[in-house]
Structures are given as C-alpha cells and as structure tokens.
Amino acid sequence: MAVKTAGDAPDLTPEQLQSVWGALKSPRRLKTEVLAGLVVALALIPEAIAFSIIAGVDPRIGLFAAFTMAVTISFVGGRPAMISAATGAVALVIAPLMKSHGLDYLIAAVILAGVFQVVLGLLGVAKLMRFIPRSVMVGFVNALAILIFMSQVPELLGVTWLVYPLAAFGLLIIFGLPRLTKAVPAPLVAIVVLTLITVFAAIVVPTVGDKGALPDSLPSLLLPNVPFNLETLKIIFPFSLAMAFVGLLESLMTAKLVDDITDTRSSKTREAWGQGVANIVTGFFGGMGGCAMIGQTMINVKASGGRTRISTFLAGLFLLILVVVLGDVVSLIPMAALVAVMIFVSIATFDWHSIRPSTLKMMPKSETTVMVATVIVTVATHNLAIGVGVGVLVAMVLFARRVAHFMTVERTVKTLNGQETATYLVNGELFFASSNDLYTQFDYALDPDRVVIDMHGSHLWDASTIASLDAITEKYRRHGKDVEVVGLNDSSMLMRQRLGGKLG
C-alpha cells in the first residue's frame, strides 16, 4: 500500500513521485527529500560505527563505506529512495578475514565481491526473486523488525536511568508529532529536541561520540596492498562470494519491500549490478563494503517520506559533512534519540496483521510454518540471508509434500477387443515426491495379461518419474504381462523417449 507524505502532490502517481526532476521543481517535495536525507544520515552514523566494530576495523572505514555506498547507489541503483551503506550482515561475513589477514585483504575482498555482484546481476540473478514466496517475505519483514529492536537493547542496558525517559519522550514526539503536522520529519525533530535537552540541561548520557572517533578528513582513492596472484585469490574468494550473495539477497528483498510500500516497481537487475558497482567504488575508497540497509531505508521511506534518489544521495553527502565538518556537534547527539527512532522503525516495519488470531486461523498451516521458520532462523543466526534461505527451503518441502498427495491412480478392469484388460488412469503432477509412490499403486500379480497405463491426466516433470515408469513396466514384464503407456503429452513423451530405459 502506498504511503502518502507531506511532500506528495495529490495529483501525482506513485511513479511520478519518484522523479528526481519533478522533486527538484517542487519546493515542497524537495524539502521532504532533503530532510529525509538528513534524518537518515544521522541514523547512519552510529550504525556504521557499530558495524565497523563488528568487522574489526576503524570506525572511519565503516563511515566512508556508508558515504560511498549511498552516493554511488543513488546513481546506479534500480530502486529509488533505498539506502545502501555498511551493514551488519556484511560485517559478519568479512570479520574473520579482517582478523586473519588485515585491512588490505578485506578491501580486496570487497572489490572482488562487487565484481561478482555485477556479473551475477548481468546474468539475471534478480529473476530468482520470483521463487521467494509471500510467507517468506512476511517472515523476513517480521524478523527484520525484531532484529532492529534487539540491536537497540544493548543501548538500554547498563546506562543511567535518564536514558529511559529520554527515549520515551523521543517516541512520544515521533508518534505524536505527525498528528499535529507533517511539515518536518518527526524523527528529525526528536533527535534535535533530545540533543538540545541533554546539552542545555547538562545531562550525562551515552552519545554518538562515545561510539568511536569520527574522521576529520575526506576518503581518498587507494589500491589494496596485496600480491596480485592466485594465492591472494584463494584467500579472498570465499569471503567475496559469500559477501556478494548475502548483499544481493538483502538488497533485493529490501527493494521488493519498498516496492510494496510505495506501490511502485523497480529494476531488480539494475539494483543487483548497481550494488556491485557501489561495492567496487567503496573498496577503492577504502570502505568495508555493504548492501541495502533495511532499517535506514524504512526511516527514509516510511518515517520521512523520501521517494527519489535525492534522499539517498543526500543521506551519503550529509553523513560526510556531519562527521568531517560537524563532528563535534554530531558527537553530542544522545543515543537515546537514535534508539527511539530505531524502535519506531521496528514497530512500523513489523507486519502486525500477520500475527492476528483471525489471520492465523484463516491462513493455511503450511504458510504460517514457513513464516515462523524464517523468523526463528533469522533471529537465531542474526543473518537475513540464512533465514530467507531456510524459509524458501521449508516452503519448497511443504509445497512438494502437498502437491505429491494430488496424484491419484484409478483402476478398472474391462474386456477390450476380446481381451480382459486392466486400465490405470493416472492423474496429477508426477515428480520425485509423487512418483516414488506411483510404483506401489499397481496390482502386478493379480492384473490380467494386458495392462494399459493412461497418462492423459498427468505430466512427467523429472527423471525420477521416468525411472518409476521404467520400474513399473519392467515388473509387469517379469510377470509375463503386456503393458502399454498411453496419453503422454508432447513434453512428457519427449522426456520418456530421451531417458526411458537409460536410467539403470
């Protein structure tokens, strides 16, 4: 469902709201994009620093990655208003490489991962998104919301009690201000107000500055200082490939989510190779790499009303200005303000409709099982890619199990052309799960000397089915009976002609 914002024009379609040129010509819409970019930039800073710590690199490496990823993807990405930067998923993948071989090998791995993503994007990996069921998508969204909330819990533990009323006041502003006005993004107001309160009241609470030192210079081009040989490739290859797949999956899932929220379509193929280009650029600027950031994207799209590439570009640009030029000011922002923003994002992201008793009662148990499995695995591993992979696998197994039961065999015995004949009418889709049961559906010993297997109501999908038919006909022949398979459609006939009798 599309979400209208203060910057939206009532006579514009969701697709027109994504136009950069249209936003530049409309002061009202441009203001929305600019403020959205500023809010996202403020939220990116502590996240990038935290992910740098996970990866074991200097905070500047994560901040520079956030800047280069956001700016680059705003030009080459396929999904307007989506935010890409350094992420926790990528940090977890590359952390072992950083620990064992150091920063130069990490940067080389980021560049190679970008190359892999470009190649995969051009090969059409984005088309695989069609195989991700809705139940997996719902589980992905719900797990994401839980992980966003869980990531804020450490900021609320072992801190002074003043953090709690500050965070509560921030949430009050974020949820309450839109009821009065939407002229300014509520998260931005919460950040500014809470910062002013802590500064002027001299309240000592954890701040952004406590997360780590902010850079005082611009990123510069560099080449990783590693030997360009096969040995280096062997070291970085597995990390680069894992980073490429994790980054693409998270980015494409996020793009699909934003498509649904904004009621628009985006180019997943362009997004795939665009992520690769962004990682290549990031690597050459000494960044740790990344992919789409779901939490920050939700801040941009849902909380702040961003719809164009302008907000994405400005998020990266504002981040660089804030940390390099205004680092002393940014370091004063209380973490309680950013915690309030992220808690709001988690609440807004969660699909509450999916867990209503009425929905659970109406939904098939298999769909609910897939959704729950996706949530549990994602939350347990803190890896969205693994959770989605398990969710798709569970969905496939349950689907195969369900479809397998649709196969039926009906037996009739009649006299045809003066000879008693047993006819078996087979109905349903025959593949590895259903064809294994097919062999047991025939009365080999008691059937008359002539048997007809009528396949008009079925379709052969794989070699397992051909092997089952071969086994059936061979067993009848061992009983000295004549068997004939009739009614195969063209594609099933071609498959049987190609594989029949050749499978052992």
Secondary structure, 3 states (H helix, E strand, C coil): CCCCCCCCCCCCCCCHHHCHHHHHHCHHHHHHHHHHHHHHHHHHHHHHHHHHHHHCCCHHHHHHHHHHHHHHHHHHCCCCCCCEECCHHHHHHHHHHHHHHCHHHHHHHHHHHHHHHHHHHHCCHHHHHHHCCHHHHHHHHHHHHHHHHHHHHHHHCCCCCCHHHHHHHHHHHHHHHHHHCCCCCHHHHHHHHHHHHHHHCCCCCCEHHHHCCCCCCCCCCCCCCCCCCHHHHHHHHHHHHHHHHHHHHHHHHHHHHHHHHHCCCCCHHHHHHHHHHHHHHHHHCCCCCCEECHHHHHHHHHHCCCCCHHHHHHHHHHHHHHHHCCHHHHCCCEHHHHHHHHHHHHHHHCCHHHHCHHHHHHCCHHHHHHHHHHHHHHHHHCCHHHHHHHHHHHHHHHHHHHHHCCCEEEEEEEEECCEEEEEEEEEEEECHHHHHHHHHHCCCCCCCCEEEEEEEEEEECCHHHHHHHHHHHHHHHHCCCEEEEECCCHHHHHHHHHHCCCCC
